[in-house]
Amino acid sequence: MIRTGEQYIKDLRDGRTIFINGEKITHHVDHAAFKNAIKTIAGLYDYQKENFEKMTFITKSGNRIGRYWEFPTTALKLIERGQAAYDWAMQGAGWIGRGPDHVSSALVGMMTHIDVFESYSKERADALKNYFAYVSEKDLYLTYALVNPQGDRSKTPGEHAKNIYHTLGLVEKNSQGIIVRGSKMLATGAPLADEVLIGVHNPLKPGIDERYALSFAMPLSTKGIKIISRRSYGLGVNPKDYPLSCQFDENDAILYFDDVLVPWERVFIFEDIEMCRKQFHATGAEMLMDTQSMARYAVKLHFLAGLAQAMSEANGINKYPAVRESLAELACYAMNIEGLFRSLIHNPNRHNGFYLPDQTQLYACQVIAQSIYPKVMDTIRNLVGGGVIMLPSSEEDLLNDEVLNVVEKTQYSSTLSPIEKVRLMKLVWDSVGSEFASRHLQYEMFYSGSHFVTLNRFYDRYDWKFSKELVENITVS
């Protein structure tokens, strides 16, 4: 059995509660704000089925599931995982930020370090193992929500005396499980996913914030979970005007838990601040999920380099030395990230019998990836100039003969027809200037955390002793 796009869509008809534009929706699959993105994810599952030999593996129970669920027990399996992530990213040109292969990779990484959970609590470790078996065999799509709402960031969640459930926290526990209340963000793809993994990436203060130190997973259709979607960038737009927005908008969301009962068998961490930190940083979770992200990012940069080249050819500037330099820089950025991604899957460390990317290398990748994207956006903006502003207002203009007559005179190109050029420039705008594009800029800049966080994380991991010995050897001689 392989999960198909049709099965995925059928499973999403689960009656979950989503709010968007003042409307409460319980049948979201066919809603204009979500249906195109859902169709895109369904296409990934169909691609997986059509290319099952490279994209899936057979479990002990006989199911064929996505390779992102497979343990990297050999160096080859780590490479195959990475290549499958790359091939999936190719289907959306890198614009699907958090597809079904992302959080699943984090869970695999936790399982490679199950000893970390067992040293914390055998019961919680067993809950994680059983949950992993359940979601992997069904090949479910998970998102996660790890960040606390901003609020007053000078205070930790427990210091909000008048609003202690501003952030998701424990209300009470009983023999069945725990009851939680409050919100988490940013649940990217919550309208598209089957379930959500809750964790904590924010600093918590011992003695004050234990009620917020929780990790668990629940179906997004669970009664009491409210999905508050941001504005849909694909709602009401023409695909020819916004070719990316209409296909790949993942609809980030705030999740609010209104006294939700989480059964003990789905609770992985309970009131332990240190273990919340270890869940991602002391296991293979971060290493595997961010390797998937680097695969996607490499593909996205290749797309943007190709888009800039096509735009330059259409404008007849691609042979100018300064333009060639800019295009070469874009290509270098893409090859840089491609090389970093390949180094992660071809230069692993071994732990508990699993082959995992090197964490120091990964942290270097995060820092570089954050730095590159704004430069890519600036380069393309400089190359296109006013070309993305002088476009007709919409595809409807091209149906008006009077307007079309002007478009054919003004959108001149030696390589493309005027309409082809308009549509190319619409694609450029949707990549660098639309709301969708702005969201992606913010996403790539802060996906791994604030820049100072990623730099400090790398500083702590880097082998300064090795570097200083090089200096000392030269000094002594």
N, C-alpha and C positions, 0 to 999 in steps of 0.2 A: 504494500500500500504506500502510495506517495500522495501527500496532500496536494490537491489541485487548486487552481484559482477559484473554481466554482465552489469547492468545498469550503475554502477560506471565506468566501462571501457569505455562504450559507451560515457558517458558524458566527459571523459578525451580526447576524440578525438576532441579537440576544436581549433586546429591550433596554440597553444601557441608557443612562440619563445624561444627555449633553445639552448644554446651554450655549446658544450662539445668536447674536443680534436680538436679544430679548426674548428668544423663543426657547421653550423646553422641548427637546426632541427625544423620542424614544425609538424611532425607526430611522436611523441616520444613514443607512447604507445607500439609500436612493436620494438623499438630500444633496442639493446642488453644491453645498459647501464641501462635501466629503467624497462624493461618488467617484470623481475622477482619480483622486489619490488612491482610493480603495481599488479601483480598476488597475492602477499601476502596480500595486502590491500583488494583486491577483496574477498579473502578468509575470511577476518574479517566480511565483509558485509554478506557473505553467512552464516557464523556461527551465526551472529545476527538474520538472518531470521529463521534459523533452530531451534534456541533457543529463539524465540521471547517473550515468557512469562517472562523470567528473564532479557533479554537484551533490551527490548523495552517497550514503553508505548503508549497509544492512545491519540492523541491530540484532542482538541475540534472539529477540522475539520474532524476527523475520520482517520487520517493517523497514522500508526505505525512508530515511529522513535526511534533512539537510546536513551537509558536511560540517557546518558550523557547530553541530552537536557532538562531533567526533573528538575523542581524546587524542592529543598528539603524542602517542606512545612511541613513535619513531620520528626521525628527522624528516622523512618523506611525508608523513602525515601532516606535519606542521606546514610544509610547503604546499601540499594539496589544499589545506584549509585556506591558506593565503591566496592561492590562485583562484579558488572558488569564490572568495570574497571579491577579488578583482573582476572576475567574469560577471558576477552579479551586478557590480557597480557599473560595468559597461552598459548594462541594459537601461540605465537611467543617466548615463554620462556623468555619474558621480554626484547627482543632485539629490539622491535619496539619502539623507543624512543618517537616519537611524532605522534601517530596515530590519527584517526578522533575524538577520545574522549578527546583530550587534549585542543585545542584552543576552542572547543565548550564549555568545562567546564569553561574556562575563561569568555566567553560571558555570560553564566548563572550567574557567580559570579558578573559580572557587572550589570546584570539586578536585582539581589537581592539588590543592592545598587543604584537603578536608581535615588534615591533622590540626590545622589552626582552629577549626571549628570544634573538633573533638577535645582539644585541650581547654576550650572554653566551656563546652557543655555537650555531653554525649546525646542528650535528648534533642538539642537544637541541631546538632550535626546530622542526626538521623532524619529530622524533619527536612533538612536541605537535600539529603540524598534521595529521600522518597519523592520530594517535589521535583527534583531534577529528572528522575525516572518518568514521572507523570508527564511533564511538559515536553520533554524531548521525544518520547514515543509518539505523542500527538503532533509533534512539530509545530507547536504553538508559537505565535508571534508575541513577544513581550516588549513593552517599553519599561522605562524606569523613571522614578521621581526621587531624586536624591538631595535636592536643594530646598532649604527653608525659604519661605517668602521673605522679602527684604525687610519691610517694616522699619523699625529703628535699629540700624545695624550696629549702633554703639552698645546694644544690649544683646545678651544671649536669650534664647527662647524663655527660659525660666525666670528671667528678670523683667519680663512684661507682666507685672503683677496684676494689672487690670484685664489682661487678655492672654491668659496662659495657654489658650488653645488657638492662638494666632498661627502657631506651627503645630503640625500633627504630633499628638502626644497621647500617652496612656491615660485613660479615664479610670478603668478598673480591670482587674483580672478575675477569672473564675475558673471552674473546672473545665469549661469548654474552650476557653481561650482568653483573648484580651479584647477589650473594647477601646477603640481609638477615636479621637476627634481632632479636627484641624486640617490644615492644608499643606500641600507640598507642590513644588514646581521643579523643573519645567518638564512636564510629561509630553515630550515630543512624540507625536504619532499616537496619542491616546485614542483618538477616534478610529484609528486603523488597527490597533493591537488587540490581542485576545485578553492579555493579563498585564498587570503592572507589578514591578518589583519596587518596594520601598526600601530606602536606605538613608544614610546621612553622610553628606560631604562637608557640612559646615562644622566649625569648631564648637564643641559643647563644653560647659564648665562643670567639673566634678563637684558633687554635692548640691548642685542646683538643677542640672539639666538631664538627669537620668531618665525622666519620664519621656524624653524625646529620643532616647538612644534605642531605636527599634529598627528591625528589618523584618519584612514579611512580604508575601506575594498574594494577590487576590485577583479574581476575574474582574474585569472592568464593568461587568454587568451587575456586580454585587449591589444589593439594595443599600442605599446610604452613601454610595460613591457618586459624587457630582462632578462632572467633567465640564469645566468652564473654558471653552475654546476661545482663543484669540480670534481676531478678524480673519476670515478666509480670503487669501489672496487670489484664489481661483474662482470665487463666486461671481457669477454674472459676467465673466470676461470671455472674449472670443479667443479661441486657441491660436488663431493667426496673429492676434495682437499680443498675446501673452503665452507663448508656447511652452514656457517652463512653469509658470504659475499654475496653469490649468492642469498640469499633470503631476507635479511633484510637491505640492504644498502639503506639508506633514501636519499642519495644525497643532502647534504647541498648545498646552493647556495647563491650567491650575487644577489640581484635584482637591476636592474637599470631602473629607470623611465625616459623615454625620452620625456619630456613635455606631460605627461599624464593628461587628463582631468578627475577629480574625481567629479561626480555630488554631489550637496549639500546633497542629501538624503543618501549618503554614507560617509559623513564627520561627525565624532563624536567629535573631538576636533580641534579647529582652533586657532593657535597662542597663546596658553596658557600653559606656562611652568609648573605651579603648577598643573593644571588639568592633564597633562601628567603623573605626578608622582602619583596623586590620582587614575588614571584609574586602576592601578593594586594594589597599596598599601592601598588605602582607600575604596576599594570595596571587594567583595568576590572573585574576579577573581583569585588572587594568591592562595587563600585558596582551591578553588575547583580544579584548574588545577594542583596544586602541590600535592594534595591528589591523583589524578589520577597517577601522576608520582611516588609517593611512592608505590602505588599498583604494578606498573610495576617493580619498583626497587626491591621490595621484591621477586617477582617471579624470576627475573634475578639472585639474590643472591642464591636462592634455586637451580636454575639450575647450577650455578658455584660450589656450594657445592657438588651437585650430580656428576658433572663432575670430580671433584677432587677425590671423593670417588671411582668412576669407574676406574679412571686412577691408583690410588693406588692399587686397587685390581688386575688390569691387570699386574702391576709390582711386585706384591707379597710383598708390603711393608705396607699394611694397618693394620697389627697387631703390628707393631713397636710402642712403647709408644710415641716416639716423633712425628711420623706421625699421630697417633690418636689424639694427642694434636692439631696439625695443622688443621686436619679435623674438630675437635670439635670447634675450633675457627671460621672456615668458617661457620659451622652450626649456631653458636651463632650470627654471623653477620647477617645471613639471618633471624633468629628468632627475633633479635633486631629490624630490619627494619619492619618485619612483625608486631611486637607488636606496634611499633610507628604508622604504618599505621592503625591498628585496633583502636588505641586510638583516632586517628583523626576522624574516622567515628562513634565512640561510645561515644564520650565525647564532643558533640557540644555546641556551644553558639547559642542563638536565636537573630535574627536581622530582623526587618521588617516582622516577621512571617515566616522566613526561618531558618532552622537549618544548621549551618555552622561550619566547623572545627575551633578549637581555633588557633588564629594566632600565639600566643607565642609558643604553641606546634609545630606548623608547622615550625617556624623558627628554633627551636631546631632540628627538623627532617632534615632540610636542612644542618645544620652544621655537624651533625653526618653522614649523607649520603655522603657528600663530603669526609670526613675523612676515611670512610671505604673502598671505592673502590680501592685506591692504595694498601692498605694492603691485600685485597683479591687477587689482581694481583700478588703481591710479594710472597704471600703464595703459590699460585699455581705454580709459576715459580720455587720456591725452591723445591717443591715436584716433579716436572717433570724433572728438571735438563736438561741433554742433550738429553732426549728422543724426544723432538720436533725438534731437529736439525739433528738427524741421520735418518730422514725419507727419503724415495725415493722422487725424484724431483716432480713426478706427478703420477696421476692414470695410465698414459700411461706406466709407468715402469712395472706395474703389468701385462701388456699384452705381455711383453718381457720375454720369458721363462728363459733366462740366468739371467736376473735381478731378476725375481721372485724366482728363485732357491736360490739366496743369501738372498733375503728378508725373505724367509721362514726359513732360518737358523739364521738370526740376529734379527728378530722381534719376539723373542720367548716370550710366556706367558703361564702360567699354566691354565688360565681361558678363553683366547680368541685364535682364530686362528691368524696367522701372519697378514693376510689381515685385519681382524677385529681390531687388535691392531693398525695397520697403520692408519686405518680410525678414530679410537678413538683419536689417537695422532694428526691427522690432525684437528679434532674438537677442541682439546685443543689449538693448535697453533692459530687457527682462533679466539679463545676466548681471548688469552692473548698476542699473538705476531705479528699477521698480521697487515696490515694497517687498516683493519676494527676494530681490537681490540684496536689499538692505538687511533683511532678516538673515540671509546667508552670510553676509559680512560679519554681523554680530555673532552668529553661530560659530564661524570658524575662528574668530578672535577669542571667544570665551568658552569654547567647548571643553577644553582641558582645565579651565580655571583662569583667573586673572593672570596677566603676564608675569607679575612679580611672584605669584604662587608657583608657576611652572619653572621659573628661573631658580627660585630657592629650592624647589624639589630636586632639580638637576644638580645644583650646587652641593646638596647633601649627599648625592649619590656618586659624584664624580671622583675618580681616583687621584686626588691631589698629591698623595704620597709619591705616586709614579712620576708625576710631572715635576715635583720638587726635586726628586732624585736626579732627574736629567739636568736640572739647573746646578745642583750641588756637584755633580760629576764634572761639569765644565769649569765651575768655580775652583774646585780643588786642583784640577790639572793646570 
